[in-house]
Amino acid sequence: MSAAAVVGHHSLTVGGPFGVYGLQFGSGKYASASTAISGNASRTYLVFVKPTKTLGYAWGTAVIPLFCSGTTATNQDFTLRYYGSITASSCYLAFNGWSNDFNHYITLEAEVWTCIAVTYDGAKVKLFVNGVQPISGTGVPAEKATPALNTAVGPLRFGTDHNGNSTGATFAGFRVETVALTATQIQSTMSTLLPPHASLYAQWPLTEGNGASADDNSGNNRTLTLVGSPVWVNL
C-alpha cells in the first residue's frame, strides 16, 4: 500500500512513501535506531515528510529536524533540518545543523509528501528533493565537498536533532543505504519497498500500525524505537 501519486517539486510525480503507515511526530515524539553509519563511509539517508506547516515562523526557527546521527562536534555531525520562515524565499534545508556546513533554499509544501534524501560518497554530500538535486538561483547545486567528515558512532534519530527539537509533521518511508545513490536510483526506488540487498543498511516499512517500535525488514534487525508515543496514521 502506498499513498496516491502527487506532483511535487520540479513537477516530478511522486508515488508517496512505501509501506502501510506513517508516524505523526510532535513535541518529544521521534524515532530512533540504536546504530547509524559512522566514520567516513558512504551512505544514503532517505525519508518522506508531510509537514503540517512550513511557513509563518520567525526566521531561523528549526521547523522540522529530519534526521541526526553522530555528535555536534566539528565534522562528526550528520544532521539535516528544515528551517521555515515568513516567506518561501527564506526557507531552507541545512546539513550539519547550526554551523550551516551545507544549506540550500527550498520550501516544503504543507500537507504534501516530499521525499528528502541526502547522500555522502566519501568526499561530497548531496541533497535530493523528490529525487532531484535542487539548483540555487546562481546555478549552484545542493552539494558540498566535505572530505573531512568522520561521523561519530551513535544512534540515528528521525524527527528530532541533538538539541531535542521536534515538530508537527508526519514521517514515513525510512531507509538507509551504505552507498551514495544517484538521482536516477533515488527516483526509481524512493516509493518502492525494496527486498534485502547488500547495500540496504535498514528499511522500516511501518507495517505494525501500533506500538512503540517498528521492525527493520532489511535482514539486519535494526529495530526502530518510537519515543514519546507518536501517532500511527494510515498512508
LUMVEX-504543 format. One record per residue (C-alpha): x negated, y negated, z; residue in three letters. Coordinates in steps of 0.5 Angstrom, whole numbers, plus 500, padded with zeros to 3 digits. Example, Ala and Ser with C-alpha at 12.3 -4.5 7.8 and 13.67 -1.06 7.14 Angstrom:
<atoms>
475509516ALA 473502514SER 
</atoms>
This chain:
<atoms>
500500500MET 497493499SER 500486498ALA 503483492ALA 498480487ALA 498473487VAL 494468483VAL 488465488GLY 482460487HIS 480460480HIS 486463477SER 484470479LEU 489475480THR 488478487VAL 491484489GLY 491483496GLY 488487502PRO 487494501PHE 490498507GLY 497498510VAL 497493516TYR 494486518GLY 492483524LEU 494477527GLN 489473531PHE 489467535GLY 486465542SER 482470545GLY 484475539LYS 479478535TYR 476485532ALA 469488534SER 465493532ALA 459496536SER 454495531THR 452491525ALA 447491519ILE 440488522SER 434486520GLY 433483513ASN 437489510ALA 441488504SER 449487506ARG 456485503THR 461483508TYR 468482506LEU 475480509VAL 481478507PHE 484472511VAL 491469511LYS 491462515PRO 497459518THR 494452517LYS 488450513THR 489442513LEU 490437518GLY 485438523TYR 479433525ALA 473433521TRP 468439523GLY 473443527THR 472450527ALA 478452524VAL 477460522ILE 471464524PRO 471469519LEU 465474522PHE 459473526CYS 453478528SER 446477531GLY 445471535THR 445464534THR 437464534ALA 434461528THR 434466522ASN 438471527GLN 445469526ASP 449472520PHE 456468521THR 461465517LEU 466459519ARG 471455515TYR 472448517TYR 478444516GLY 479437516SER 484432514ILE 483432506THR 482438502ALA 475435499SER 473435507SER 474443508CYS 468447507TYR 465454509LEU 459454513ALA 454460513PHE 450461520ASN 454456524GLY 453449526TRP 446449523SER 449449516ASN 444453513ASP 449454508PHE 455451506ASN 460450501HIS 466446500TYR 473449498ILE 480449501THR 483455503LEU 491456502GLU 495456508ALA 500463508GLU 496466502VAL 491472502TRP 484470500THR 478475499CYS 472472502ILE 465476501ALA 458474503VAL 452478500THR 445478502TYR 439481498ASP 433480502GLY 432474499ALA 438470498LYS 445469501VAL 451468496LYS 458466498LEU 464469493PHE 471467494VAL 476472491ASN 470475487GLY 468468484VAL 462464486GLN 464457487PRO 460452484ILE 460445487SER 461438483GLY 454437482THR 453444479GLY 450448485VAL 453455486PRO 455457493ALA 448461495GLU 442459499LYS 435462499ALA 434465506THR 428470506PRO 426469513ALA 433472515LEU 432477520ASN 439478524THR 438481531ALA 441487533VAL 448486536GLY 456487535PRO 460485528LEU 466481530ARG 471479526PHE 476473527GLY 471469532THR 464467533ASP 458466538HIS 462461542ASN 468464543GLY 472460538ASN 478464535SER 484461531THR 491463528GLY 490467522ALA 492474519THR 486478517PHE 485485513ALA 481489508GLY 475489513PHE 469492509ARG 461492510VAL 456495505GLU 449496505THR 448493498VAL 449486495ALA 455487491LEU 455483484THR 461479483ALA 464484478THR 463489483GLN 467485488ILE 473483483GLN 474490481SER 474493489THR 476488493MET 483490493SER 482498493THR 481503499LEU 474506497LEU 472513498PRO 466514502PRO 460513499HIS 452512500ALA 452504501SER 459504505LEU 457502512TYR 464501514ALA 471500512GLN 477499516TRP 484500512PRO 488499519LEU 493505518THR 494505525GLU 500500526GLY 499499533ASN 494500539GLY 487497541ALA 483500536SER 482502528ALA 478507525ASP 473507520ASP 474511514ASN 467511511SER 465517515GLY 460513519ASN 465513525ASN 464505527ARG 471504530THR 473497530LEU 475495537THR 481490538LEU 480485543VAL 486480546GLY 492484543SER 492482536PRO 499483533VAL 499488528TRP 503486521VAL 505490515ASN 502488509LEU 
</atoms>
